[in-house]
Amino acid sequence: QVQLVESGGGLVQPGGSLRLSCVASGITFRIYSMGWYRQAPGKQRELVATISSSGTINYADSVKGRFTISRDHAENRVYLQMNSLQPEDTAVYYCNVKRLLTSTHYWGQGTQVTVSS
């Protein structure tokens, strides 16, 4: 059974930084990509950043230059370093694994990030 566990969310002031971590267990298949999505109240879930097993990285335009995604392939871990956080970054952040060939998505339970003074 695939399980994704996120950590690192919290409350931070505008301009501050947070680092999210996710570890995936129960992986018995080849992973296409790992990444992060977020969902703010009243909005749809949106892509934040993904990193493929070949190293291709994709960022949402709204986070380019501020967020950095990285991955430990051997440990099935993915990280999101978030700098210069703004109130509009407030959301529940979800870890995601996309399976190779089937494109099945697996999700963590989410971690809350709140940016407020």
Secondary structure, DSSP 4 states (H G I P E B T S, - for coil): --EEEEE--EEE-TT--EEEEEEEES--S-EEEEEEEEE-TTS--EEEEEEETT--EEE-GGGTTTEEEEEETTTTEEEEEE-S--GGG-EEEEEEEEETTT--EEE---EEEEE--
